[in-house]
Amino acid sequence: MTFYDWWVCQAFILFAEIMGHSGLRVYAVTPGLASFVLGFVGCELVVEDHDLHHRQGYRKSGNYGKQTKLWDRMFGTEMPRIESENVDFGQGVHMPFF
């Protein structure tokens, strides 16, 4: 891997982390190789999930998964999405993979 390949990977990760900690109220999924499959079972991680993780505080939180809600669902730490009820799913925000 060259420096430029590494730099592109780091820029992608940095952008995804900034989106996850931005507090935006959008239904945005960070693209990955498994996001398509996880979307079918409702275990994709969206911006609101990570925001809810920080909102509740220590020992009252959930949504510990960094890339997916699959592990949270399996171990019982999944928190319900509060603000996704008001989202117009016809207006998507997409982060391009390339």
C-alpha positions, 0 to 999 in steps of 0.5 A: 500500500502506498502513501496515497492509498493509505491517505485515501483510506484515512480520509474516508475513515475520518469523514465517516467518524466526523459524520458519526459524531456530527449530531446531524439528524439524517438517516445516513449509512456509512457505506461498507462491504456489508452495509448492503446485506445488513440493510436487509435485516435492519442492522445497519448503523446510522448516524442517529444510532451513534448519537444515541450512544453518547446521549444517555451517558455512562451505564445507561447507554446502548448501541455499542457497535461501531460498524453495525447494530448486529452485535447490539441486537444479539447482546440486547444493547440495541436502543430504539431510534427516536428521530427516525420516525420523522424522516422522509425516506424518499430524501436520502443522503448517500455517502459515495463509496468511491 
